[in-house]
Amino acid sequence: MRLSREEVLHIAWLARLGLDEAELERFREQLSNILEHFQVLQELNTDEIPPTAHILPLEDVMRDDEPQPSYSLDDILANAPRREGPYFRVMAVLEE
Protein backbone atom coordinates (compact mmCIF):
# COMPACT_ATOMS: atom_id res chain seq x y z
CA MET A 1 0.00 0.00 0.00
CA ARG A 2 1.61 3.23 -1.14
CA LEU A 3 0.78 6.31 0.87
CA SER A 4 0.05 9.56 -0.86
CA ARG A 5 1.73 12.84 -0.02
CA GLU A 6 -1.53 14.08 1.53
CA GLU A 7 -1.80 11.02 3.79
CA VAL A 8 1.74 11.54 5.07
CA LEU A 9 0.98 15.22 5.65
CA HIS A 10 -2.10 14.22 7.63
CA ILE A 11 -0.08 11.75 9.74
CA ALA A 12 2.56 14.42 10.34
CA TRP A 13 -0.16 16.87 11.35
CA LEU A 14 -1.60 14.34 13.83
CA ALA A 15 1.89 13.82 15.29
CA ARG A 16 2.48 17.58 15.32
CA LEU A 17 5.54 17.25 13.09
CA GLY A 18 6.73 19.87 10.68
CA LEU A 19 8.30 18.17 7.67
CA ASP A 20 10.18 19.63 4.76
CA GLU A 21 9.86 18.10 1.28
CA ALA A 22 12.84 15.73 1.69
CA GLU A 23 11.53 14.41 5.02
CA LEU A 24 8.04 14.12 3.59
CA GLU A 25 9.26 11.90 0.75
CA ARG A 26 11.51 9.84 3.04
CA PHE A 27 8.69 9.21 5.53
CA ARG A 28 6.25 8.44 2.70
CA GLU A 29 8.61 5.71 1.50
CA GLN A 30 9.29 4.34 5.00
CA LEU A 31 5.64 4.31 6.10
CA SER A 32 4.61 2.69 2.82
CA ASN A 33 7.18 -0.07 3.35
CA ILE A 34 5.89 -0.69 6.87
CA LEU A 35 2.32 -1.02 5.59
CA GLU A 36 3.47 -3.43 2.88
CA HIS A 37 5.04 -5.65 5.54
CA PHE A 38 1.73 -5.69 7.40
CA GLN A 39 -0.07 -6.69 4.19
CA VAL A 40 2.25 -9.70 3.94
CA LEU A 41 1.39 -10.65 7.53
CA GLN A 42 -2.33 -10.34 6.84
CA GLU A 43 -2.01 -12.99 4.12
CA LEU A 44 -0.94 -15.63 6.66
CA ASN A 45 -3.50 -18.24 7.58
CA THR A 46 -4.07 -17.97 11.32
CA ASP A 47 -7.29 -20.01 11.53
CA GLU A 48 -5.65 -22.76 13.59
CA ILE A 49 -3.90 -20.40 15.98
CA PRO A 50 -5.93 -19.61 19.11
CA PRO A 51 -6.06 -15.97 20.17
CA THR A 52 -3.75 -15.22 23.06
CA ALA A 53 -3.00 -12.21 25.19
CA HIS A 54 0.56 -13.40 25.91
CA ILE A 55 2.80 -15.81 24.08
CA LEU A 56 4.29 -17.12 27.32
CA PRO A 57 2.41 -18.46 30.32
CA LEU A 58 2.24 -15.94 33.13
CA GLU A 59 3.57 -16.71 36.58
CA ASP A 60 2.99 -14.74 39.71
CA VAL A 61 6.45 -13.87 40.96
CA MET A 62 5.23 -11.80 43.89
CA ARG A 63 6.09 -13.02 47.34
CA ASP A 64 3.46 -13.55 50.00
CA ASP A 65 2.61 -10.39 51.89
CA GLU A 66 3.88 -11.18 55.36
CA PRO A 67 4.68 -8.69 58.11
CA GLN A 68 8.38 -8.08 58.66
CA PRO A 69 10.28 -5.91 61.11
CA SER A 70 10.49 -2.28 60.08
CA TYR A 71 13.52 0.02 60.06
CA SER A 72 13.97 2.38 62.98
CA LEU A 73 12.97 6.02 62.57
CA ASP A 74 16.61 7.13 62.86
CA ASP A 75 17.65 4.74 60.07
CA ILE A 76 14.90 6.04 57.81
CA LEU A 77 15.70 9.70 58.42
CA ALA A 78 19.49 9.24 58.37
CA ASN A 79 19.82 10.39 54.75
CA ALA A 80 17.19 13.11 54.90
CA PRO A 81 18.68 16.45 53.78
CA ARG A 82 16.58 18.27 56.36
CA ARG A 83 14.70 16.90 59.32
CA GLU A 84 12.26 18.37 61.78
CA GLY A 85 11.61 16.03 64.67
CA PRO A 86 10.36 12.69 63.35
CA TYR A 87 9.53 14.15 59.91
CA PHE A 88 11.21 15.03 56.64
CA ARG A 89 11.47 18.79 56.21
CA VAL A 90 10.74 19.91 52.64
CA MET A 91 10.58 23.30 51.02
CA ALA A 92 7.15 24.70 50.29
CA VAL A 93 6.21 24.40 46.63
CA LEU A 94 2.87 26.19 46.67
CA GLU A 95 2.53 29.87 45.98
CA GLU A 96 -0.19 32.10 47.38
Chimera marker file (.cmm) of the C-alpha trace (Angstrom):
<marker_set name="trace">
<marker id="1" x="0.000" y="0.000" z="0.000" r="1" g="1" b="0" radius="0.5"/>
<marker id="2" x="1.609" y="3.229" z="-1.142" r="1" g="1" b="0" radius="0.5"/>
<marker id="3" x="0.777" y="6.310" z="0.872" r="1" g="1" b="0" radius="0.5"/>
<marker id="4" x="0.050" y="9.558" z="-0.864" r="1" g="1" b="0" radius="0.5"/>
<marker id="5" x="1.731" y="12.840" z="-0.019" r="1" g="1" b="0" radius="0.5"/>
<marker id="6" x="-1.531" y="14.083" z="1.532" r="1" g="1" b="0" radius="0.5"/>
<marker id="7" x="-1.802" y="11.018" z="3.786" r="1" g="1" b="0" radius="0.5"/>
<marker id="8" x="1.736" y="11.544" z="5.070" r="1" g="1" b="0" radius="0.5"/>
<marker id="9" x="0.984" y="15.222" z="5.653" r="1" g="1" b="0" radius="0.5"/>
<marker id="10" x="-2.102" y="14.218" z="7.632" r="1" g="1" b="0" radius="0.5"/>
<marker id="11" x="-0.080" y="11.746" z="9.739" r="1" g="1" b="0" radius="0.5"/>
<marker id="12" x="2.564" y="14.425" z="10.339" r="1" g="1" b="0" radius="0.5"/>
<marker id="13" x="-0.156" y="16.873" z="11.352" r="1" g="1" b="0" radius="0.5"/>
<marker id="14" x="-1.598" y="14.340" z="13.833" r="1" g="1" b="0" radius="0.5"/>
<marker id="15" x="1.894" y="13.817" z="15.287" r="1" g="1" b="0" radius="0.5"/>
<marker id="16" x="2.476" y="17.585" z="15.323" r="1" g="1" b="0" radius="0.5"/>
<marker id="17" x="5.539" y="17.246" z="13.089" r="1" g="1" b="0" radius="0.5"/>
<marker id="18" x="6.735" y="19.870" z="10.677" r="1" g="1" b="0" radius="0.5"/>
<marker id="19" x="8.296" y="18.165" z="7.670" r="1" g="1" b="0" radius="0.5"/>
<marker id="20" x="10.180" y="19.628" z="4.755" r="1" g="1" b="0" radius="0.5"/>
<marker id="21" x="9.862" y="18.097" z="1.277" r="1" g="1" b="0" radius="0.5"/>
<marker id="22" x="12.838" y="15.729" z="1.693" r="1" g="1" b="0" radius="0.5"/>
<marker id="23" x="11.533" y="14.408" z="5.019" r="1" g="1" b="0" radius="0.5"/>
<marker id="24" x="8.044" y="14.119" z="3.592" r="1" g="1" b="0" radius="0.5"/>
<marker id="25" x="9.264" y="11.903" z="0.753" r="1" g="1" b="0" radius="0.5"/>
<marker id="26" x="11.512" y="9.836" z="3.044" r="1" g="1" b="0" radius="0.5"/>
<marker id="27" x="8.687" y="9.208" z="5.531" r="1" g="1" b="0" radius="0.5"/>
<marker id="28" x="6.254" y="8.437" z="2.696" r="1" g="1" b="0" radius="0.5"/>
<marker id="29" x="8.609" y="5.714" z="1.499" r="1" g="1" b="0" radius="0.5"/>
<marker id="30" x="9.286" y="4.342" z="4.999" r="1" g="1" b="0" radius="0.5"/>
<marker id="31" x="5.643" y="4.310" z="6.097" r="1" g="1" b="0" radius="0.5"/>
<marker id="32" x="4.611" y="2.688" z="2.816" r="1" g="1" b="0" radius="0.5"/>
<marker id="33" x="7.185" y="-0.069" z="3.349" r="1" g="1" b="0" radius="0.5"/>
<marker id="34" x="5.887" y="-0.694" z="6.870" r="1" g="1" b="0" radius="0.5"/>
<marker id="35" x="2.323" y="-1.019" z="5.589" r="1" g="1" b="0" radius="0.5"/>
<marker id="36" x="3.473" y="-3.426" z="2.876" r="1" g="1" b="0" radius="0.5"/>
<marker id="37" x="5.041" y="-5.648" z="5.541" r="1" g="1" b="0" radius="0.5"/>
<marker id="38" x="1.727" y="-5.691" z="7.401" r="1" g="1" b="0" radius="0.5"/>
<marker id="39" x="-0.071" y="-6.691" z="4.194" r="1" g="1" b="0" radius="0.5"/>
<marker id="40" x="2.246" y="-9.703" z="3.939" r="1" g="1" b="0" radius="0.5"/>
<marker id="41" x="1.394" y="-10.649" z="7.533" r="1" g="1" b="0" radius="0.5"/>
<marker id="42" x="-2.333" y="-10.344" z="6.840" r="1" g="1" b="0" radius="0.5"/>
<marker id="43" x="-2.015" y="-12.988" z="4.120" r="1" g="1" b="0" radius="0.5"/>
<marker id="44" x="-0.944" y="-15.629" z="6.660" r="1" g="1" b="0" radius="0.5"/>
<marker id="45" x="-3.504" y="-18.237" z="7.578" r="1" g="1" b="0" radius="0.5"/>
<marker id="46" x="-4.066" y="-17.965" z="11.321" r="1" g="1" b="0" radius="0.5"/>
<marker id="47" x="-7.285" y="-20.005" z="11.534" r="1" g="1" b="0" radius="0.5"/>
<marker id="48" x="-5.645" y="-22.763" z="13.587" r="1" g="1" b="0" radius="0.5"/>
<marker id="49" x="-3.902" y="-20.400" z="15.982" r="1" g="1" b="0" radius="0.5"/>
<marker id="50" x="-5.932" y="-19.607" z="19.112" r="1" g="1" b="0" radius="0.5"/>
<marker id="51" x="-6.059" y="-15.973" z="20.170" r="1" g="1" b="0" radius="0.5"/>
<marker id="52" x="-3.748" y="-15.218" z="23.062" r="1" g="1" b="0" radius="0.5"/>
<marker id="53" x="-2.996" y="-12.213" z="25.188" r="1" g="1" b="0" radius="0.5"/>
<marker id="54" x="0.557" y="-13.400" z="25.909" r="1" g="1" b="0" radius="0.5"/>
<marker id="55" x="2.801" y="-15.806" z="24.083" r="1" g="1" b="0" radius="0.5"/>
<marker id="56" x="4.293" y="-17.121" z="27.322" r="1" g="1" b="0" radius="0.5"/>
<marker id="57" x="2.408" y="-18.462" z="30.323" r="1" g="1" b="0" radius="0.5"/>
<marker id="58" x="2.237" y="-15.938" z="33.132" r="1" g="1" b="0" radius="0.5"/>
<marker id="59" x="3.572" y="-16.711" z="36.578" r="1" g="1" b="0" radius="0.5"/>
<marker id="60" x="2.994" y="-14.738" z="39.715" r="1" g="1" b="0" radius="0.5"/>
<marker id="61" x="6.448" y="-13.872" z="40.963" r="1" g="1" b="0" radius="0.5"/>
<marker id="62" x="5.234" y="-11.800" z="43.890" r="1" g="1" b="0" radius="0.5"/>
<marker id="63" x="6.092" y="-13.024" z="47.340" r="1" g="1" b="0" radius="0.5"/>
<marker id="64" x="3.460" y="-13.545" z="49.998" r="1" g="1" b="0" radius="0.5"/>
<marker id="65" x="2.612" y="-10.390" z="51.894" r="1" g="1" b="0" radius="0.5"/>
<marker id="66" x="3.879" y="-11.184" z="55.361" r="1" g="1" b="0" radius="0.5"/>
<marker id="67" x="4.679" y="-8.690" z="58.110" r="1" g="1" b="0" radius="0.5"/>
<marker id="68" x="8.378" y="-8.080" z="58.662" r="1" g="1" b="0" radius="0.5"/>
<marker id="69" x="10.281" y="-5.911" z="61.105" r="1" g="1" b="0" radius="0.5"/>
<marker id="70" x="10.494" y="-2.277" z="60.077" r="1" g="1" b="0" radius="0.5"/>
<marker id="71" x="13.517" y="0.018" z="60.063" r="1" g="1" b="0" radius="0.5"/>
<marker id="72" x="13.970" y="2.380" z="62.981" r="1" g="1" b="0" radius="0.5"/>
<marker id="73" x="12.968" y="6.021" z="62.568" r="1" g="1" b="0" radius="0.5"/>
<marker id="74" x="16.606" y="7.129" z="62.864" r="1" g="1" b="0" radius="0.5"/>
<marker id="75" x="17.647" y="4.740" z="60.074" r="1" g="1" b="0" radius="0.5"/>
<marker id="76" x="14.898" y="6.042" z="57.810" r="1" g="1" b="0" radius="0.5"/>
<marker id="77" x="15.697" y="9.701" z="58.422" r="1" g="1" b="0" radius="0.5"/>
<marker id="78" x="19.491" y="9.238" z="58.371" r="1" g="1" b="0" radius="0.5"/>
<marker id="79" x="19.816" y="10.391" z="54.753" r="1" g="1" b="0" radius="0.5"/>
<marker id="80" x="17.193" y="13.114" z="54.896" r="1" g="1" b="0" radius="0.5"/>
<marker id="81" x="18.681" y="16.445" z="53.775" r="1" g="1" b="0" radius="0.5"/>
<marker id="82" x="16.575" y="18.266" z="56.361" r="1" g="1" b="0" radius="0.5"/>
<marker id="83" x="14.704" y="16.898" z="59.317" r="1" g="1" b="0" radius="0.5"/>
<marker id="84" x="12.256" y="18.371" z="61.779" r="1" g="1" b="0" radius="0.5"/>
<marker id="85" x="11.605" y="16.027" z="64.672" r="1" g="1" b="0" radius="0.5"/>
<marker id="86" x="10.364" y="12.692" z="63.348" r="1" g="1" b="0" radius="0.5"/>
<marker id="87" x="9.525" y="14.155" z="59.913" r="1" g="1" b="0" radius="0.5"/>
<marker id="88" x="11.211" y="15.025" z="56.637" r="1" g="1" b="0" radius="0.5"/>
<marker id="89" x="11.470" y="18.787" z="56.215" r="1" g="1" b="0" radius="0.5"/>
<marker id="90" x="10.740" y="19.906" z="52.643" r="1" g="1" b="0" radius="0.5"/>
<marker id="91" x="10.581" y="23.299" z="51.022" r="1" g="1" b="0" radius="0.5"/>
<marker id="92" x="7.147" y="24.704" z="50.294" r="1" g="1" b="0" radius="0.5"/>
<marker id="93" x="6.214" y="24.401" z="46.632" r="1" g="1" b="0" radius="0.5"/>
<marker id="94" x="2.868" y="26.188" z="46.674" r="1" g="1" b="0" radius="0.5"/>
<marker id="95" x="2.530" y="29.869" z="45.980" r="1" g="1" b="0" radius="0.5"/>
<marker id="96" x="-0.187" y="32.102" z="47.380" r="1" g="1" b="0" radius="0.5"/>
<link id1="1" id2="2" r="1" g="1" b="0" radius="0.2"/>
<link id1="2" id2="3" r="1" g="1" b="0" radius="0.2"/>
<link id1="3" id2="4" r="1" g="1" b="0" radius="0.2"/>
<link id1="4" id2="5" r="1" g="1" b="0" radius="0.2"/>
<link id1="5" id2="6" r="1" g="1" b="0" radius="0.2"/>
<link id1="6" id2="7" r="1" g="1" b="0" radius="0.2"/>
<link id1="7" id2="8" r="1" g="1" b="0" radius="0.2"/>
<link id1="8" id2="9" r="1" g="1" b="0" radius="0.2"/>
<link id1="9" id2="10" r="1" g="1" b="0" radius="0.2"/>
<link id1="10" id2="11" r="1" g="1" b="0" radius="0.2"/>
<link id1="11" id2="12" r="1" g="1" b="0" radius="0.2"/>
<link id1="12" id2="13" r="1" g="1" b="0" radius="0.2"/>
<link id1="13" id2="14" r="1" g="1" b="0" radius="0.2"/>
<link id1="14" id2="15" r="1" g="1" b="0" radius="0.2"/>
<link id1="15" id2="16" r="1" g="1" b="0" radius="0.2"/>
<link id1="16" id2="17" r="1" g="1" b="0" radius="0.2"/>
<link id1="17" id2="18" r="1" g="1" b="0" radius="0.2"/>
<link id1="18" id2="19" r="1" g="1" b="0" radius="0.2"/>
<link id1="19" id2="20" r="1" g="1" b="0" radius="0.2"/>
<link id1="20" id2="21" r="1" g="1" b="0" radius="0.2"/>
<link id1="21" id2="22" r="1" g="1" b="0" radius="0.2"/>
<link id1="22" id2="23" r="1" g="1" b="0" radius="0.2"/>
<link id1="23" id2="24" r="1" g="1" b="0" radius="0.2"/>
<link id1="24" id2="25" r="1" g="1" b="0" radius="0.2"/>
<link id1="25" id2="26" r="1" g="1" b="0" radius="0.2"/>
<link id1="26" id2="27" r="1" g="1" b="0" radius="0.2"/>
<link id1="27" id2="28" r="1" g="1" b="0" radius="0.2"/>
<link id1="28" id2="29" r="1" g="1" b="0" radius="0.2"/>
<link id1="29" id2="30" r="1" g="1" b="0" radius="0.2"/>
<link id1="30" id2="31" r="1" g="1" b="0" radius="0.2"/>
<link id1="31" id2="32" r="1" g="1" b="0" radius="0.2"/>
<link id1="32" id2="33" r="1" g="1" b="0" radius="0.2"/>
<link id1="33" id2="34" r="1" g="1" b="0" radius="0.2"/>
<link id1="34" id2="35" r="1" g="1" b="0" radius="0.2"/>
<link id1="35" id2="36" r="1" g="1" b="0" radius="0.2"/>
<link id1="36" id2="37" r="1" g="1" b="0" radius="0.2"/>
<link id1="37" id2="38" r="1" g="1" b="0" radius="0.2"/>
<link id1="38" id2="39" r="1" g="1" b="0" radius="0.2"/>
<link id1="39" id2="40" r="1" g="1" b="0" radius="0.2"/>
<link id1="40" id2="41" r="1" g="1" b="0" radius="0.2"/>
<link id1="41" id2="42" r="1" g="1" b="0" radius="0.2"/>
<link id1="42" id2="43" r="1" g="1" b="0" radius="0.2"/>
<link id1="43" id2="44" r="1" g="1" b="0" radius="0.2"/>
<link id1="44" id2="45" r="1" g="1" b="0" radius="0.2"/>
<link id1="45" id2="46" r="1" g="1" b="0" radius="0.2"/>
<link id1="46" id2="47" r="1" g="1" b="0" radius="0.2"/>
<link id1="47" id2="48" r="1" g="1" b="0" radius="0.2"/>
<link id1="48" id2="49" r="1" g="1" b="0" radius="0.2"/>
<link id1="49" id2="50" r="1" g="1" b="0" radius="0.2"/>
<link id1="50" id2="51" r="1" g="1" b="0" radius="0.2"/>
<link id1="51" id2="52" r="1" g="1" b="0" radius="0.2"/>
<link id1="52" id2="53" r="1" g="1" b="0" radius="0.2"/>
<link id1="53" id2="54" r="1" g="1" b="0" radius="0.2"/>
<link id1="54" id2="55" r="1" g="1" b="0" radius="0.2"/>
<link id1="55" id2="56" r="1" g="1" b="0" radius="0.2"/>
<link id1="56" id2="57" r="1" g="1" b="0" radius="0.2"/>
<link id1="57" id2="58" r="1" g="1" b="0" radius="0.2"/>
<link id1="58" id2="59" r="1" g="1" b="0" radius="0.2"/>
<link id1="59" id2="60" r="1" g="1" b="0" radius="0.2"/>
<link id1="60" id2="61" r="1" g="1" b="0" radius="0.2"/>
<link id1="61" id2="62" r="1" g="1" b="0" radius="0.2"/>
<link id1="62" id2="63" r="1" g="1" b="0" radius="0.2"/>
<link id1="63" id2="64" r="1" g="1" b="0" radius="0.2"/>
<link id1="64" id2="65" r="1" g="1" b="0" radius="0.2"/>
<link id1="65" id2="66" r="1" g="1" b="0" radius="0.2"/>
<link id1="66" id2="67" r="1" g="1" b="0" radius="0.2"/>
<link id1="67" id2="68" r="1" g="1" b="0" radius="0.2"/>
<link id1="68" id2="69" r="1" g="1" b="0" radius="0.2"/>
<link id1="69" id2="70" r="1" g="1" b="0" radius="0.2"/>
<link id1="70" id2="71" r="1" g="1" b="0" radius="0.2"/>
<link id1="71" id2="72" r="1" g="1" b="0" radius="0.2"/>
<link id1="72" id2="73" r="1" g="1" b="0" radius="0.2"/>
<link id1="73" id2="74" r="1" g="1" b="0" radius="0.2"/>
<link id1="74" id2="75" r="1" g="1" b="0" radius="0.2"/>
<link id1="75" id2="76" r="1" g="1" b="0" radius="0.2"/>
<link id1="76" id2="77" r="1" g="1" b="0" radius="0.2"/>
<link id1="77" id2="78" r="1" g="1" b="0" radius="0.2"/>
<link id1="78" id2="79" r="1" g="1" b="0" radius="0.2"/>
<link id1="79" id2="80" r="1" g="1" b="0" radius="0.2"/>
<link id1="80" id2="81" r="1" g="1" b="0" radius="0.2"/>
<link id1="81" id2="82" r="1" g="1" b="0" radius="0.2"/>
<link id1="82" id2="83" r="1" g="1" b="0" radius="0.2"/>
<link id1="83" id2="84" r="1" g="1" b="0" radius="0.2"/>
<link id1="84" id2="85" r="1" g="1" b="0" radius="0.2"/>
<link id1="85" id2="86" r="1" g="1" b="0" radius="0.2"/>
<link id1="86" id2="87" r="1" g="1" b="0" radius="0.2"/>
<link id1="87" id2="88" r="1" g="1" b="0" radius="0.2"/>
<link id1="88" id2="89" r="1" g="1" b="0" radius="0.2"/>
<link id1="89" id2="90" r="1" g="1" b="0" radius="0.2"/>
<link id1="90" id2="91" r="1" g="1" b="0" radius="0.2"/>
<link id1="91" id2="92" r="1" g="1" b="0" radius="0.2"/>
<link id1="92" id2="93" r="1" g="1" b="0" radius="0.2"/>
<link id1="93" id2="94" r="1" g="1" b="0" radius="0.2"/>
<link id1="94" id2="95" r="1" g="1" b="0" radius="0.2"/>
<link id1="95" id2="96" r="1" g="1" b="0" radius="0.2"/>
</marker_set>
